[in-house]
Amino acid sequence: MSRFLTFLANAFPVWVTLGAVLALIYPPLFTWFIPYIIPGLAIIMLGMGVTLSLEDFKQAIKLPKAALAGVVAQFFIMPLLGWGIARMLELPTAFAVGLILTACCPGGTASNVVTFIAKAHVALSVVMTSVSTLAAVALTPILTKVLAGHYVEVDAMKMFLNMVKIVLLPVGAGIALHHFFPDKIKHISSAAPLVAVIAITLICAAIIGANADAVLHSGVQMLWGVFLLHSCAFALGYGFARLLGFPVQIRRTISIEVGMQNSGLASGLARLNFPNEPLTLVPCAISATFHSIIGSFLAGYWRLKDYRESKTS
């Protein structure tokens, strides 16, 4: 059963892409989920916490340089990329803010799935996702304020409090459950990745469905901006890790962590913090589709590369 659940979770790019396409064709199929976006995010974060143990965080001590490099790249490369691309393409205000907000968010749980498929360092991926998620409680509001503040008024304190409610508290509760009730949680944690995949798919599809006309009429400019953000992030993440002299497995892990954002969280923050700019949600939702496809393509390429090298060695 657990293998089947893992198989379904690993097919994340298929589900999120299918959801996006169906949402554009028939929005009501997913727009019913709009009122449940924030609770859905809380469930994702709780599920993430449930899969984590104190031992996972000890992994960061064993690979401190790699973990630190991944988190630094996450909050340095991505935010500057988002800001630079928004300025370069002269995106409209709502799309620019949405792109920058997405770039300022931490890595998502999907990165752990893609890291597994890529045969990279899964434990390191989990640590970097966890640490970046906790660091984002403070860093995401600050970075969004600095980089998107000239587009719209950004209430950093409001965003910080929202991050505490939908990230810190659920993740903390999940870790506590894992620590105090390990036997009971063991049976639940195997399903947590799939629950996260379902929730992310519903969140992104709901947002795309609710803004279907805007997505269809936004043109190449906005789609190109989101594609550039993630493709450059994967490349720069890998290059940054290579520059620091890390081995291939860690390079791949950092590349995936930097390239794949928590788009569901970005969507929730956009909905809560920019209610007068509803189109800020659009780049956030489209981001999930783009980074999933690019990440999965890279993972497949790396697996095939390893297979061919093993055959020739």
Backbone bond lengths (Angstrom), bond angles and torsions (degrees), N, CA, C in turn:
res aa  C-N    CA-C-N  psi(-1)  N-CA   C-N-CA  omega(-1)  CA-C   N-CA-C  phi
1 M - - - 1.473 - - 1.531 110.91 -
2 S 1.352 115.71 -43.80 1.462 119.23 -179.06 1.526 111.30 -62.91
3 R 1.350 116.80 -34.99 1.465 120.20 178.12 1.518 110.60 -64.75
4 F 1.330 115.88 -39.50 1.462 120.46 179.61 1.521 110.34 -65.55
5 L 1.339 117.00 -42.28 1.464 121.49 178.12 1.519 110.38 -63.65
6 T 1.336 116.66 -39.61 1.466 121.07 177.88 1.520 110.57 -64.42
7 F 1.332 116.13 -41.38 1.470 120.93 178.07 1.519 110.73 -59.78
8 L 1.328 116.87 -45.21 1.468 120.78 179.89 1.530 111.06 -64.91
9 A 1.334 116.64 -40.22 1.463 120.52 179.14 1.519 111.21 -66.83
10 N 1.335 117.39 -38.19 1.459 121.38 -179.72 1.528 112.55 -67.36
11 A 1.333 115.39 -18.80 1.468 119.99 178.41 1.526 111.24 -86.60
12 F 1.333 116.84 19.88 1.468 122.76 -178.76 1.529 114.07 -46.30
13 P 1.340 119.68 -47.58 1.475 119.57 -179.50 1.522 112.86 -58.52
14 V 1.339 115.93 -35.00 1.470 120.00 179.64 1.524 109.77 -65.42
15 W 1.335 116.39 -46.89 1.465 120.02 -175.96 1.527 111.84 -66.48
16 V 1.341 117.01 -43.42 1.467 119.14 -176.61 1.528 110.85 -70.64
17 T 1.331 116.90 -35.28 1.479 120.12 177.62 1.521 110.36 -70.00
18 L 1.327 116.36 -44.03 1.463 120.59 178.07 1.515 110.64 -61.41
19 G 1.335 116.64 -42.34 1.460 120.80 178.55 1.521 111.81 -61.15
20 A 1.337 116.45 -42.35 1.465 120.65 179.97 1.521 111.69 -63.74
21 V 1.323 116.46 -43.41 1.473 120.75 -179.31 1.523 110.66 -65.38
22 L 1.352 116.38 -46.42 1.462 119.99 -179.94 1.526 111.59 -64.43
23 A 1.325 116.64 -34.64 1.469 120.88 179.56 1.520 111.01 -65.80
24 L 1.320 116.66 -34.53 1.467 120.27 177.74 1.524 111.14 -73.03
25 I 1.334 115.99 -35.00 1.469 120.44 -178.68 1.524 111.14 -75.16
26 Y 1.343 115.65 -45.54 1.468 120.36 -178.02 1.530 109.73 -141.34
27 P 1.333 118.23 84.67 1.470 122.97 -175.15 1.522 116.05 -51.72
28 P 1.363 119.72 -40.94 1.476 118.85 -177.06 1.522 114.49 -58.80
29 L 1.326 116.23 -16.23 1.458 119.72 179.00 1.522 111.41 -62.10
30 F 1.352 116.16 -24.82 1.467 120.24 -176.32 1.530 114.60 -128.85
31 T 1.322 117.99 -18.81 1.467 119.27 -174.73 1.524 113.06 -64.54
32 W 1.312 118.27 -18.14 1.467 121.46 176.66 1.522 111.53 -60.97
33 F 1.360 116.22 -19.81 1.458 120.11 -176.25 1.528 112.95 -84.97
34 I 1.330 118.10 -6.76 1.466 122.10 -177.04 1.540 112.74 -51.35
35 P 1.350 119.37 -47.41 1.483 118.49 -178.94 1.526 113.96 -66.16
36 Y 1.339 116.37 -13.25 1.464 119.83 -175.23 1.529 113.12 -105.62
37 I 1.339 116.88 12.26 1.462 120.09 -177.72 1.529 111.68 -61.23
38 I 1.331 117.06 -48.45 1.464 120.14 -177.66 1.530 111.48 -66.73
39 P 1.351 119.50 -47.20 1.467 118.88 174.24 1.531 112.33 -58.88
40 G 1.346 115.96 -35.91 1.458 119.92 177.98 1.517 111.77 -62.13
41 L 1.327 115.96 -40.78 1.460 120.48 177.01 1.519 111.53 -63.33
42 A 1.321 115.73 -41.56 1.472 120.34 179.02 1.528 110.53 -61.39
43 I 1.335 116.58 -38.60 1.475 120.82 178.48 1.522 110.33 -65.76
44 I 1.351 116.36 -41.36 1.473 120.35 177.81 1.525 109.93 -59.34
45 M 1.333 115.80 -47.40 1.461 120.09 -177.29 1.530 111.48 -68.00
46 L 1.326 117.24 -37.24 1.460 120.52 175.94 1.525 109.77 -63.49
47 G 1.342 115.87 -43.79 1.462 120.35 178.27 1.513 112.12 -61.75
48 M 1.319 115.81 -38.19 1.463 119.95 176.98 1.524 110.30 -63.84
49 G 1.328 116.33 -44.04 1.459 120.76 179.35 1.515 112.48 -63.05
50 V 1.327 116.42 -38.09 1.466 121.59 -178.92 1.530 111.42 -63.20
51 T 1.337 116.79 -31.71 1.464 120.16 -178.55 1.528 112.39 -82.15
52 L 1.332 116.90 -6.01 1.464 120.83 -176.35 1.527 111.62 -101.05
53 S 1.304 115.05 144.12 1.458 120.84 174.77 1.523 108.45 -126.03
54 L 1.316 115.91 167.53 1.459 119.24 177.43 1.525 110.28 -62.39
55 E 1.336 116.31 -27.46 1.455 121.14 178.49 1.530 111.41 -63.82
56 D 1.347 115.69 -34.93 1.464 119.95 178.57 1.522 110.65 -60.44
57 F 1.307 116.43 -40.33 1.458 120.08 -178.70 1.531 111.11 -71.98
58 K 1.330 116.79 -24.61 1.455 119.85 176.36 1.525 111.39 -68.12
59 Q 1.352 115.21 -22.32 1.466 119.76 177.33 1.527 110.43 -61.13
60 A 1.322 116.22 -32.11 1.467 120.37 179.97 1.525 110.65 -64.23
61 I 1.329 116.26 -30.62 1.460 120.46 178.63 1.527 109.97 -70.44
62 K 1.334 116.33 -34.52 1.462 120.98 -179.91 1.535 111.50 -73.01
63 L 1.335 116.78 -30.51 1.466 121.53 179.61 1.535 109.45 -128.52
64 P 1.316 117.43 58.69 1.473 120.00 -173.18 1.517 113.82 -62.87
65 K 1.334 117.08 -39.85 1.460 120.45 -177.45 1.527 110.92 -66.56
66 A 1.338 115.98 -43.28 1.464 120.27 -179.32 1.526 110.79 -66.24
67 A 1.345 116.78 -44.43 1.469 120.78 179.68 1.519 111.02 -62.73
68 L 1.333 116.08 -44.07 1.458 120.41 179.96 1.534 111.11 -65.85
69 A 1.329 116.03 -41.30 1.466 120.33 179.63 1.524 110.99 -61.23
70 G 1.334 116.19 -41.82 1.462 120.10 -179.93 1.515 112.35 -64.27
71 V 1.317 116.74 -43.13 1.463 120.56 -178.92 1.529 111.00 -69.92
72 V 1.340 116.63 -40.27 1.468 120.18 177.75 1.528 110.35 -61.88
73 A 1.331 115.97 -45.01 1.471 120.12 178.78 1.524 110.89 -62.46
74 Q 1.341 115.59 -38.83 1.464 121.26 -179.89 1.519 111.66 -57.75
75 F 1.333 116.73 -41.93 1.460 120.34 -175.27 1.530 113.63 -103.75
76 F 1.326 116.32 11.10 1.465 119.91 175.69 1.528 110.65 -120.05
77 I 1.329 115.67 -54.91 1.468 119.90 -178.65 1.518 111.67 -65.55
78 M 1.336 116.51 -52.62 1.471 120.25 -174.20 1.533 113.67 -63.34
79 P 1.334 119.72 -50.17 1.470 118.92 179.84 1.522 113.25 -58.98
80 L 1.343 117.14 -42.38 1.467 120.02 179.27 1.522 111.21 -66.97
81 L 1.336 116.30 -35.81 1.465 120.03 176.32 1.529 110.66 -63.08
82 G 1.336 115.55 -47.36 1.463 119.86 -179.69 1.515 111.73 -58.72
83 W 1.336 116.01 -46.53 1.469 121.01 179.28 1.529 110.96 -64.42
84 G 1.346 116.87 -44.84 1.458 120.80 -177.54 1.513 112.59 -64.94
85 I 1.338 117.20 -41.78 1.463 121.07 -179.29 1.528 110.67 -68.81
86 A 1.342 116.38 -40.66 1.471 120.08 177.97 1.524 110.76 -59.82
87 R 1.343 116.66 -41.03 1.462 120.79 179.37 1.530 111.37 -72.09
88 M 1.305 116.41 -42.93 1.462 121.11 -177.26 1.529 111.61 -62.77
89 L 1.332 116.18 -42.87 1.462 120.48 -178.49 1.525 112.65 -86.51
90 E 1.340 116.28 -5.55 1.467 121.59 -178.75 1.530 110.95 52.95
91 L 1.334 114.55 51.68 1.462 120.22 -179.00 1.525 110.83 -66.54
92 P 1.335 116.56 147.17 1.469 119.55 173.81 1.528 109.95 -57.92
93 T 1.324 116.51 156.26 1.461 121.95 -173.23 1.529 114.19 -49.22
94 A 1.328 117.27 -51.84 1.468 120.62 -175.95 1.526 111.35 -61.44
95 F 1.317 116.63 -44.31 1.462 120.19 -179.29 1.529 111.00 -68.83
96 A 1.332 117.38 -38.20 1.467 121.48 178.97 1.522 110.74 -62.97
97 V 1.335 116.51 -46.38 1.465 120.76 -179.90 1.531 110.49 -63.73
98 G 1.335 116.99 -42.03 1.462 121.09 178.96 1.519 111.93 -62.70
99 L 1.335 116.39 -40.58 1.465 120.67 179.79 1.532 110.59 -67.21
100 I 1.321 116.74 -43.82 1.464 120.95 179.82 1.531 110.91 -65.89
101 L 1.327 116.78 -42.34 1.465 120.75 178.61 1.522 110.39 -60.41
102 T 1.326 116.63 -44.49 1.468 120.71 177.64 1.519 110.67 -58.61
103 A 1.338 115.85 -43.54 1.464 121.01 -178.57 1.523 112.65 -66.95
104 C 1.322 116.87 -23.89 1.472 121.12 -178.26 1.529 112.97 -90.96
105 C 1.324 116.99 -1.01 1.466 120.53 -179.56 1.529 110.93 -87.21
106 P 1.325 117.81 161.77 1.468 121.01 -178.94 1.519 111.69 -76.68
107 G 1.325 115.73 177.36 1.459 120.20 174.85 1.518 110.33 -67.18
108 G 1.315 115.95 152.57 1.463 120.41 -178.23 1.522 111.98 -101.92
109 T 1.325 116.12 167.24 1.463 121.01 -179.37 1.530 111.53 -64.30
110 A 1.335 117.09 -24.09 1.473 120.04 178.90 1.516 110.71 -62.18
111 S 1.334 117.10 -27.31 1.470 120.38 -179.84 1.529 110.55 -63.40
112 N 1.335 116.81 -32.58 1.458 119.99 178.81 1.524 110.83 -67.14
113 V 1.336 115.90 -37.86 1.467 121.24 177.96 1.525 109.88 -65.35
114 V 1.334 116.85 -47.49 1.466 121.07 -178.45 1.529 110.50 -66.02
115 T 1.333 117.11 -36.46 1.472 121.16 176.64 1.520 110.71 -61.14
116 F 1.323 116.12 -40.03 1.463 121.39 177.35 1.528 110.54 -63.09
117 I 1.329 116.28 -45.83 1.465 120.76 -179.74 1.531 110.42 -63.28
118 A 1.331 116.45 -36.70 1.464 121.43 -177.28 1.523 112.73 -78.25
119 K 1.331 117.30 -3.14 1.455 122.81 -175.81 1.528 111.27 57.82
120 A 1.318 115.26 38.69 1.457 121.18 176.61 1.531 108.20 -92.96
121 H 1.327 117.69 -158.42 1.476 121.81 -174.51 1.532 109.49 -93.06
122 V 1.340 116.55 93.27 1.459 121.56 -174.31 1.529 111.97 -63.08
123 A 1.326 117.33 -44.26 1.469 120.19 -178.99 1.528 110.57 -60.10
124 L 1.331 116.06 -42.03 1.467 120.52 178.51 1.519 110.52 -65.30
125 S 1.323 116.35 -38.88 1.463 121.09 178.39 1.522 110.87 -61.13
126 V 1.332 116.29 -44.71 1.467 121.17 179.21 1.527 110.53 -61.94
127 V 1.336 115.81 -43.06 1.467 120.32 179.72 1.521 110.46 -63.02
128 M 1.349 117.06 -46.44 1.461 120.22 -178.01 1.530 111.76 -65.93
129 T 1.331 116.44 -39.18 1.469 119.47 176.63 1.521 110.58 -62.46
130 S 1.329 115.58 -43.94 1.465 120.57 -178.46 1.524 111.24 -64.56
131 V 1.348 115.96 -49.21 1.460 120.29 -177.43 1.526 110.59 -65.68
132 S 1.339 117.15 -42.89 1.470 119.52 -179.50 1.524 111.09 -66.68
133 T 1.346 116.53 -34.12 1.462 120.05 177.96 1.529 110.58 -64.84
134 L 1.318 116.70 -43.95 1.463 120.26 178.93 1.529 111.31 -69.14
135 A 1.337 116.31 -39.98 1.469 120.15 178.87 1.528 110.90 -65.93
136 A 1.336 115.79 -30.20 1.469 120.59 -177.51 1.521 112.57 -64.68
137 V 1.319 116.79 -23.71 1.468 119.88 179.12 1.527 109.91 -54.26
138 A 1.333 116.68 -37.79 1.461 120.83 178.47 1.524 112.38 -98.25
139 L 1.350 116.71 -40.73 1.466 120.38 -171.80 1.527 114.22 -74.53
140 T 1.334 117.58 -38.06 1.476 119.56 -178.24 1.532 111.93 -60.78
141 P 1.337 119.51 -47.14 1.476 118.69 177.20 1.531 112.92 -61.44
142 I 1.337 116.40 -41.31 1.470 120.05 -177.79 1.524 110.79 -66.16
143 L 1.335 116.76 -49.06 1.461 120.79 -178.46 1.525 111.65 -64.27
144 T 1.333 116.92 -39.89 1.469 120.23 178.73 1.520 110.32 -64.63
145 K 1.321 116.08 -40.83 1.470 121.18 178.11 1.531 110.71 -60.89
146 V 1.331 116.71 -45.57 1.467 121.42 -176.95 1.524 111.73 -69.26
147 L 1.343 117.18 -44.82 1.459 121.22 -171.94 1.526 114.37 -89.11
148 A 1.330 117.76 -27.49 1.469 120.24 -178.14 1.521 112.05 -110.43
149 G 1.332 116.78 -1.15 1.456 120.61 -176.08 1.513 114.78 -61.82
150 H 1.345 117.61 -26.09 1.462 118.79 179.89 1.528 112.00 -81.92
151 Y 1.350 116.18 -9.55 1.473 120.09 176.03 1.530 110.69 -88.72
152 V 1.314 115.54 -50.85 1.471 121.60 -178.99 1.532 108.21 -142.36
153 E 1.309 116.51 165.20 1.460 121.89 175.59 1.527 108.48 -73.08
154 V 1.311 116.36 123.42 1.459 121.46 -179.99 1.525 109.01 -111.39
155 D 1.336 115.82 117.89 1.461 121.32 177.40 1.522 108.06 -88.04
156 A 1.332 116.57 93.22 1.462 121.44 -175.08 1.534 112.15 -61.90
157 M 1.334 117.46 -37.78 1.460 120.26 -179.52 1.524 111.36 -66.76
158 K 1.327 116.37 -41.11 1.462 120.23 177.86 1.530 110.12 -62.34
159 M 1.334 115.91 -42.73 1.453 119.81 179.47 1.522 110.61 -65.71
160 F 1.336 116.58 -38.62 1.463 120.79 178.06 1.530 110.76 -60.74
161 L 1.326 116.71 -45.82 1.470 120.54 -179.89 1.523 110.99 -64.84
162 N 1.333 116.81 -36.99 1.468 120.24 176.44 1.526 110.25 -64.91
163 M 1.328 116.70 -38.85 1.468 120.64 178.58 1.530 110.51 -64.08
164 V 1.314 116.45 -39.05 1.466 120.24 178.27 1.526 109.99 -61.83
165 K 1.326 116.04 -43.81 1.473 120.84 -176.17 1.526 112.77 -70.20
166 I 1.329 117.17 -42.45 1.468 118.48 -172.69 1.527 113.56 -101.48
167 V 1.334 117.16 -4.31 1.467 119.75 177.47 1.528 111.14 -122.29
168 L 1.324 116.60 -64.38 1.464 120.89 -170.29 1.528 112.62 -62.64
169 L 1.321 117.44 -48.19 1.462 120.12 -176.77 1.535 112.60 -66.34
170 P 1.366 119.09 -48.67 1.469 118.45 178.73 1.529 113.35 -63.71
171 V 1.348 117.41 -42.65 1.464 119.88 179.34 1.528 109.71 -62.91
172 G 1.329 116.28 -44.52 1.462 120.22 178.53 1.516 112.08 -60.55
173 A 1.333 116.45 -41.02 1.466 120.55 178.72 1.528 110.65 -64.38
174 G 1.335 115.88 -40.13 1.462 120.12 179.18 1.519 112.18 -64.29
175 I 1.327 116.74 -43.43 1.469 120.90 178.30 1.533 110.47 -63.00
176 A 1.327 116.01 -40.95 1.470 120.15 178.75 1.527 111.10 -63.21
177 L 1.325 116.98 -42.11 1.465 120.61 178.12 1.529 110.55 -62.30
178 H 1.326 115.36 -42.98 1.470 119.89 179.16 1.532 110.72 -62.00
179 H 1.316 116.23 -38.74 1.471 120.71 -175.81 1.524 112.14 -74.28
180 F 1.338 116.58 -43.08 1.462 119.96 -173.94 1.527 114.05 -90.20
181 F 1.322 117.29 -23.67 1.472 120.28 -179.71 1.534 110.50 -130.04
182 P 1.329 118.36 56.51 1.463 121.70 -173.92 1.528 114.49 -59.43
183 D 1.318 116.97 -38.68 1.462 120.18 -177.44 1.528 112.03 -67.40
184 K 1.334 115.40 -43.23 1.463 119.40 -179.61 1.524 111.46 -71.21
185 I 1.336 116.00 -37.62 1.457 120.71 -177.58 1.520 111.56 -72.77
186 K 1.337 116.81 -25.47 1.466 121.38 -176.90 1.527 111.66 -55.67
187 H 1.333 116.37 -38.79 1.465 120.49 -178.48 1.528 111.37 -74.47
188 I 1.325 116.15 -27.58 1.466 120.40 -177.92 1.524 111.73 -84.09
189 S 1.329 116.06 -36.60 1.467 120.57 -172.50 1.524 113.24 -61.93
190 S 1.336 117.58 -27.71 1.465 119.74 -179.77 1.528 111.53 -66.38
191 A 1.345 115.66 -25.91 1.461 119.56 179.73 1.526 112.52 -91.60
192 A 1.345 117.20 -10.66 1.464 121.10 -175.65 1.535 113.84 -58.04
193 P 1.349 119.34 -45.24 1.475 118.58 178.88 1.518 113.00 -59.24
194 L 1.335 117.36 -40.61 1.463 120.38 -179.95 1.525 110.45 -66.97
195 V 1.341 117.26 -40.40 1.467 120.61 177.24 1.526 110.02 -59.96
196 A 1.342 116.16 -41.79 1.467 120.73 178.04 1.522 111.01 -62.68
197 V 1.321 116.78 -42.28 1.468 121.38 179.52 1.523 110.67 -61.95
198 I 1.335 116.60 -44.44 1.471 120.97 179.26 1.519 110.67 -62.83
199 A 1.334 115.97 -45.40 1.466 120.39 -178.75 1.528 111.54 -64.03
200 I 1.337 117.35 -44.09 1.463 120.78 179.41 1.519 110.62 -63.13
201 T 1.332 116.15 -41.96 1.477 120.71 179.29 1.525 110.60 -61.66
202 L 1.326 116.78 -44.41 1.463 120.91 179.99 1.525 111.48 -65.70
203 I 1.336 116.50 -41.54 1.469 120.63 -179.85 1.524 110.71 -62.04
204 C 1.329 116.16 -51.09 1.472 120.54 -177.24 1.520 111.68 -66.37
205 A 1.326 116.72 -41.68 1.460 120.02 179.93 1.529 110.85 -66.75
206 A 1.326 117.16 -37.53 1.466 120.73 178.61 1.519 111.01 -62.87
207 I 1.343 116.21 -43.39 1.465 120.66 -179.44 1.524 110.95 -67.58
208 I 1.328 116.22 -42.70 1.468 119.56 178.13 1.519 110.33 -64.35
209 G 1.336 116.80 -41.62 1.469 119.97 178.92 1.515 112.25 -63.51
210 A 1.342 116.54 -40.97 1.466 120.77 -179.56 1.525 111.76 -68.60
211 N 1.326 116.51 -22.92 1.472 121.04 -179.25 1.524 111.13 -121.04
212 A 1.340 115.98 32.51 1.466 120.78 -174.59 1.531 112.10 -56.71
213 D 1.314 116.93 -44.24 1.467 119.79 -179.38 1.526 111.17 -62.21
214 A 1.330 115.87 -42.36 1.466 119.85 179.96 1.523 111.02 -65.21
215 V 1.335 116.68 -39.52 1.467 120.24 178.53 1.524 110.66 -64.41
216 L 1.333 115.83 -45.56 1.461 120.55 -177.38 1.523 112.46 -68.23
217 H 1.339 115.91 -27.32 1.464 119.27 -176.72 1.528 113.35 -106.41
218 S 1.341 115.62 3.94 1.460 118.43 -179.09 1.520 111.79 -73.94
219 G 1.330 115.74 -19.47 1.451 119.99 175.92 1.513 113.67 77.99
220 V 1.308 113.78 -175.60 1.454 121.77 -175.27 1.524 111.59 -68.37
221 Q 1.323 116.79 -29.52 1.465 121.18 -173.25 1.525 112.80 -55.99
222 M 1.332 116.55 -50.81 1.454 120.13 -177.59 1.532 111.25 -70.73
223 L 1.339 116.59 -41.63 1.461 120.05 178.62 1.526 110.90 -63.36
224 W 1.312 116.13 -39.81 1.449 121.95 178.65 1.528 110.12 -64.08
225 G 1.333 116.54 -39.38 1.458 121.07 178.81 1.518 111.96 -61.94
226 V 1.337 117.30 -45.14 1.470 121.10 -179.79 1.524 110.32 -67.04
227 F 1.336 116.26 -41.60 1.461 119.96 178.73 1.530 110.91 -62.11
228 L 1.326 117.01 -45.23 1.463 121.31 178.77 1.525 111.40 -60.46
229 L 1.331 116.16 -42.23 1.466 120.81 -178.66 1.524 110.76 -55.51
230 H 1.332 115.97 -51.10 1.467 119.13 -174.08 1.527 112.91 -79.05
231 S 1.313 118.26 -40.31 1.469 119.43 -179.57 1.529 110.64 -64.18
232 C 1.338 116.99 -41.53 1.467 120.34 177.72 1.531 110.82 -67.78
233 A 1.324 117.03 -35.82 1.470 120.55 -179.41 1.530 111.32 -65.20
234 F 1.335 116.58 -43.65 1.475 119.75 176.89 1.532 110.18 -59.29
235 A 1.332 116.15 -46.58 1.464 121.18 -177.25 1.532 111.82 -66.07
236 L 1.333 116.21 -46.78 1.461 119.91 -178.28 1.531 111.85 -69.37
237 G 1.339 116.63 -34.35 1.459 120.00 176.55 1.523 110.99 -61.83
238 Y 1.326 115.62 -43.43 1.464 120.69 179.11 1.528 109.94 -66.66
239 G 1.332 115.97 -45.04 1.458 120.41 -179.67 1.517 112.33 -63.05
240 F 1.332 116.93 -39.50 1.466 122.11 178.79 1.523 110.15 -62.51
241 A 1.338 116.70 -44.45 1.464 121.00 179.85 1.526 110.97 -66.68
242 R 1.314 115.98 -37.13 1.467 119.93 178.13 1.527 110.83 -66.57
243 L 1.326 115.69 -40.29 1.463 121.29 178.98 1.526 111.17 -60.38
244 L 1.338 115.61 -33.77 1.466 120.80 179.92 1.527 112.52 -82.39
245 G 1.339 116.50 -2.55 1.458 120.90 174.78 1.511 115.77 83.90
246 F 1.343 118.53 18.93 1.458 120.94 179.41 1.527 111.25 -75.17
247 P 1.327 118.52 151.51 1.459 121.35 176.79 1.530 111.66 -68.08
248 V 1.321 115.76 167.25 1.471 121.77 -173.00 1.525 112.85 -55.80
249 Q 1.341 117.09 -43.93 1.466 120.43 -177.09 1.526 111.36 -59.70
250 I 1.330 117.09 -40.91 1.464 120.89 179.95 1.531 110.64 -74.59
251 R 1.331 117.30 -34.79 1.472 120.42 176.03 1.529 110.21 -58.20
252 R 1.313 115.33 -45.34 1.470 119.88 -179.69 1.535 110.35 -62.84
253 T 1.318 115.76 -41.95 1.462 120.09 -178.49 1.523 111.13 -62.74
254 I 1.321 116.96 -46.38 1.465 120.73 -179.90 1.522 110.53 -66.19
255 S 1.330 117.02 -38.66 1.467 120.95 176.89 1.524 111.22 -57.71
256 I 1.326 116.18 -46.54 1.465 121.14 -178.76 1.530 110.71 -67.14
257 E 1.329 116.64 -42.82 1.463 120.08 -179.40 1.528 111.77 -63.01
258 V 1.331 116.67 -39.47 1.465 120.22 -179.67 1.526 110.72 -73.86
259 G 1.325 116.82 -36.74 1.464 120.54 -175.20 1.509 115.51 -78.94
260 M 1.341 117.49 -22.34 1.466 120.57 -175.02 1.522 110.23 -111.19
261 Q 1.316 115.77 113.24 1.461 120.88 -178.15 1.531 111.43 -97.10
262 N 1.308 115.28 165.43 1.466 120.91 173.49 1.526 107.49 -82.97
263 S 1.331 115.49 80.53 1.467 121.27 -175.34 1.519 112.34 -65.54
264 G 1.343 115.63 -31.15 1.461 118.69 176.88 1.515 111.30 -63.86
265 L 1.324 116.10 -41.75 1.460 120.62 177.26 1.524 110.23 -63.86
266 A 1.337 116.94 -43.14 1.462 120.80 178.30 1.528 110.77 -58.55
267 S 1.328 115.70 -41.84 1.465 120.28 179.21 1.519 111.30 -63.35
268 G 1.337 115.72 -43.58 1.462 119.64 179.23 1.515 112.24 -64.39
269 L 1.332 116.86 -41.65 1.468 121.01 179.01 1.524 110.79 -66.38
270 A 1.329 116.76 -38.77 1.462 120.04 178.35 1.525 110.45 -63.35
271 R 1.318 115.39 -40.99 1.473 120.44 -179.62 1.532 110.94 -66.01
272 L 1.318 116.79 -39.49 1.463 120.44 -177.37 1.524 113.34 -78.97
273 N 1.328 116.53 -36.68 1.459 120.29 -169.61 1.529 115.14 -101.17
274 F 1.327 117.68 -17.47 1.461 120.22 179.21 1.531 110.75 -129.66
275 P 1.335 116.72 58.86 1.472 119.89 -176.97 1.520 113.42 -63.78
276 N 1.329 117.52 -23.49 1.458 120.92 179.24 1.519 112.83 -85.61
277 E 1.333 116.35 -4.72 1.467 121.46 177.96 1.530 108.52 -127.43
278 P 1.341 117.59 69.86 1.470 120.58 -173.93 1.524 114.53 -60.00
279 L 1.345 116.90 -24.16 1.464 119.36 -177.94 1.533 112.43 -74.54
280 T 1.338 117.12 -6.92 1.468 118.28 175.28 1.527 110.51 -63.93
281 L 1.326 117.26 -21.48 1.460 121.04 -179.61 1.520 112.42 -72.38
282 V 1.335 117.88 -24.40 1.466 121.28 -172.02 1.530 112.73 -63.23
283 P 1.351 120.07 -51.91 1.466 118.40 178.09 1.534 112.42 -60.48
284 C 1.334 115.85 -34.11 1.470 119.85 179.85 1.530 110.79 -61.86
285 A 1.323 116.23 -44.59 1.461 120.79 -178.06 1.522 111.43 -70.44
286 I 1.327 116.77 -43.15 1.462 120.69 179.87 1.522 110.54 -65.40
287 S 1.325 115.75 -31.34 1.465 121.26 178.78 1.523 111.64 -54.39
288 A 1.322 117.34 -40.98 1.467 120.97 -177.87 1.518 111.20 -59.82
289 T 1.336 116.56 -40.74 1.460 120.74 179.72 1.527 110.69 -67.41
290 F 1.331 116.29 -46.52 1.456 120.56 -176.32 1.526 112.11 -64.56
291 H 1.343 116.65 -50.12 1.470 116.65 -175.49 1.530 111.85 -69.78
292 S 1.333 116.58 -27.13 1.467 119.38 177.54 1.524 110.99 -69.06
293 I 1.322 116.17 -42.61 1.464 120.29 -179.70 1.531 110.72 -67.59
294 I 1.337 116.33 -47.55 1.467 120.27 -179.29 1.531 110.32 -63.41
295 G 1.336 116.67 -45.88 1.456 120.85 -179.79 1.519 112.56 -61.95
296 S 1.321 116.25 -41.58 1.467 120.45 179.92 1.527 111.15 -68.22
297 F 1.328 115.95 -38.13 1.466 120.20 177.56 1.530 109.70 -62.07
298 L 1.331 116.54 -45.61 1.466 121.00 178.92 1.535 111.12 -62.62
299 A 1.340 115.27 -43.69 1.467 119.50 -179.63 1.524 110.57 -60.71
300 G 1.329 116.12 -43.81 1.460 120.85 178.49 1.521 111.71 -63.77
301 Y 1.321 116.38 -41.45 1.469 121.48 178.93 1.519 110.59 -62.61
302 W 1.348 116.74 -45.53 1.461 120.91 -178.98 1.522 111.58 -65.58
303 R 1.328 117.54 -39.11 1.468 120.74 177.62 1.524 110.24 -62.78
304 L 1.334 115.69 -44.65 1.465 120.66 -179.57 1.530 110.31 -64.52
305 K 1.307 115.96 -39.56 1.472 121.80 178.99 1.528 110.09 -61.81
306 D 1.335 115.63 -45.95 1.473 119.96 179.12 1.524 110.54 -63.07
307 Y 1.331 115.93 -39.49 1.474 120.26 -178.62 1.519 110.65 -64.17
308 R 1.334 116.17 -44.76 1.462 119.94 -179.39 1.525 111.33 -66.07
309 E 1.351 115.82 -38.50 1.464 119.25 179.35 1.530 111.06 -67.64
310 S 1.333 116.40 -34.75 1.463 119.49 179.04 1.522 111.21 -69.19
311 K 1.332 116.54 -29.52 1.471 121.53 179.64 1.528 111.81 -74.40
312 T 1.348 115.13 -32.48 1.463 119.62 -177.41 1.521 113.30 -87.80
313 S 1.352 115.49 -15.37 1.476 118.56 -177.46 1.533 111.52 -86.50
